[in-house]
Amino acid sequence: MEVNKDEAERCIDIATEALNSLKLEKALKFLEKAQRLFPTEKARALLDLLSKNGTSPRQGVPSDFSGASRPQQRWNTSDDPKPEQKPPDNSRSYTADQLDAVRRIKQCRDFYEILGVQKDSSEEELKRSYRK
């Protein structure tokens, strides 16, 4: 059902976080739920990945991850680079006028000052100033 697609994606996200923290049972639970709600290739691939690593439903931690002396492995299922690997965005997404407006607004003490009207202004003047 198309209705459950968002919930299935949310379950996949929860399962991915569980995989990152090596909570395989929780990940398996949410991946199965995602498949029941709205079958997707991503959920199927993650379920296959879990089964290939030696865990079956409700079995618990696979033998690959039970060694305490081995370094922990993180699961990276997204194709996006990590935030620290993304190139810095040096271009500004705002203009100098917008920056000046923000600075002016932040210096104002109340809404009347932001709108540029007196505190005893009529409702019509407030509405006119607000529309500007």
N, C-alpha and C positions, 0 to 999 in steps of 0.2 A: 504494500500500500504506500502510495506517495505521501500520505499523511504522516506516517511514522519515520520518514526519511531524516528529519532533523533530530529526532530522539535517537535514531540509530547512529547518526554521526556523533552525537554527544556521548553515547556509550563507547564508541570507538576511541574518542578522545580520552575518556576515563580509563579505558583499557590500556591505551598507550602510556599514560602517566603511571599506571600500575606496573607496566613492563619496565619502565625506566627505574622504578624503585624496587624491581625484582619481586613484586607481589604477583606471582604467576597465577595463583588461584583466582584472585580478584580479576585479573586481566582476562582469564578464560571465561569467567562468569559474564563479564560485560560484553565480550566478543560474541558469545553465544546469544546473549540477549539482542545484540545488534543484528545478528543474522535472522533472528525470529521476527524482529520488527520490520526490517527492510534489508533483504540480502544485498550485500555489496561485495565487490571484488577485493576491496581493501580489508574488510573484516575477514573474508575467506583467506586472504594471503597471510594475515596475522595469525589466524587459527592454524593454518598449515605450518607456519613458522614455529608455533608453540609445539605442535605435534612432532615436528622434525627434531626438536631439541630434547626429546625424551620425556615429555609430560603428556599424560593422557588425562581426560576429564576427571577432575576431582582427585588426581593422584598427588598433587602437591609439587614440591620443588623437584626438578629433574636432577639426575645425578651430575650433570655438567656444572651445576651451580651450588652443589652441596659442600664442596671443598672450602674450608675456611682459609687455607693458605693461598688460594688462588685469587688473583685480582678480580674485582667485580666487573661484570660486563654490562654495559648499557645498551639498550635496544634503541636504535634510531630508525624509526619507520617513515619519517617525513623526508621528502626530497629537498626541502628548503634548507639552506645553510643556517647554521646556528647564528644567533644575533651577533656574537663577537666575530664571526667570519664574514658578515655582510660588509660590503664596502661602505665607508662613511658617506653620508649624503651632505655634501658641502653646499649645495644650492638651497637657497632660502625659498620657502613656499609662501612668503608674504612680502608685501611691498613696504617701503619706508613710511608711506602714509598710514598703512595699517598699524605699523609698529608705534608711530606717534599717537594714534588714536588709543591704542591699548595702554600706553604709558599715561596718557591724560586721564583715562577712566580709572586706572589704578590709583592715581593721586587724589581722586575725588573722595569726599567723605560721605556723601549721601546721594540718593538718586536724583534729587533736585539739581544738584551741582552737575551731575552727569548730563542731564537734559538741558542744563543752562537756563533754568527758570528760577524764580523766587519761590520760597516755601508757601507764600500766600497766593500763588497763582490760581487762576480758575481752572476748572476741569478741561475746558476747551483749549486753553493754552498748553496744558500738559499733553493733551492728545496731539496737538499740532507739533509740538516739540518732539514727541515720541516718534511720530511718523518720519521725521527728518532722518 
